[in-house]
Amino acid sequence: MNIVVCVKYVPDAAADQKFEDDNTVDRIGVDGLLSELDEYAVEQALQIKETGDDPDSTVVTVLSMGPEQATVAVRKALQMGADKGVHVVDDALAGSDALATSLVLAEAIKKLGAGPGWDLVVCGMESTDGGMGVIPAMLSERLGVPGVTLGSEITVSSKEGGAVVRIRRNGDASTDTIEGTLPLVLSVTDQSCEVRYPSFKGIMAAKKKPVETWSLGDLGVGPGQVGSGAAWSVVESAIPRPARTAGEIVTDGDGSGAKALVDFLASKKFI
């Protein structure tokens, strides 16, 4: 089995984040990391490999698009246990929206499938920066395969006609069981598994694992199809959050503190 895991390099939530002059997120001047929700996709792919009928013949490939620093996300997935990585990097990609992202990822997956083919694409439920959660469905459409999304419990079994992926999807009013026959696109939630920590052995082994770098030209995608110029959604303006002001201190020397607190809560319409 050949499994492709789509991962994203995102700004560290603890870092001082800012926008560029064109109102796109600064992904170069801040520290970044593998999107936390994509770690569950990597873990799920590794578990499918390890519990499958032939783990030695199953290959897990990590795919990411982004700036040069996005290799950080790819390397983290390799440290967890993925076999190889592909990084799509091109200056024209800056400012790409979900439609352009899904186009690039789909073309990269097709390129990966030119030889041995691919059987399963695994994604996280959404990125921790954009939070849109639409890429798995878009990939399913572009690749022409079923999309089995938002799985909180995943099982893979062999049946007549091919391997079947079955998920449990938890909704507000019900729990659904959905299944599809490979090849397909799968997305998993943060309830689907417990993510492993890279071991020292895994960290050292990742240094020798291959990572290919592709440009848009390698995928047959034109610069005019991606980037902010081709985006269907743009940020027109961004206003920095106001600095936190000092709180009001009430000295309760004469027993008036309770009344002052009630008056404050009432003024803010909390009570």
Stockholm file with secondary structure:
# STOCKHOLM 1.0

chainA/1-271         MNIVVCVKYVPDAAADQKFEDDNTVDRIGVDGLLSELDEYAVEQALQIKETGDDPDSTVVTVLSMGPEQATVAVRKALQMGADKGVHVVDDALAGSDALATSLVLAEAIKKLGAGPGWDLVVCGMESTDGGMGVIPAMLSERLGVPGVTLGSEITVSSKEGGAVVRIRRNGDASTDTIEGTLPLVLSVTDQSCEVRYPSFKGIMAAKKKPVETWSLGDLGVGPGQVGSGAAWSVVESAIPRPARTAGEIVTDGDGSGAKALVDFLASKKFI
#=GR chainA/1-271 SS CEEEEECCEEECTTSCCCBCTTSCBCCSSSCEEECHHHHHHHHHHHHHHHTSSCGGGCEEEEEEESSGGGHHHHHHHHHHTCSEEEEECCGGGTTCCHHHHHHHHHHHHHHHTTTTCCCEEEEESSCTTTCCCCHHHHHHHHHTSCEEEEESEEEEEEETTEEEEEEEEECSSCEEEEEEESSEEEEECTTSCCCCCCCHHHHHHHTTSCEEEECHHHHTCCGGGSSGGGCSSCCCCCCCCCCCCCCCCCCCSSSCHHHHHHHHHHHTTCC
#=GC SS_cons         CEEEEECCEEECTTSCCCBCTTSCBCCSSSCEEECHHHHHHHHHHHHHHHTSSCGGGCEEEEEEESSGGGHHHHHHHHHHTCSEEEEECCGGGTTCCHHHHHHHHHHHHHHHTTTTCCCEEEEESSCTTTCCCCHHHHHHHHHTSCEEEEESEEEEEEETTEEEEEEEEECSSCEEEEEEESSEEEEECTTSCCCCCCCHHHHHHHTTSCEEEECHHHHTCCGGGSSGGGCSSCCCCCCCCCCCCCCCCCCCSSSCHHHHHHHHHHHTTCC
//
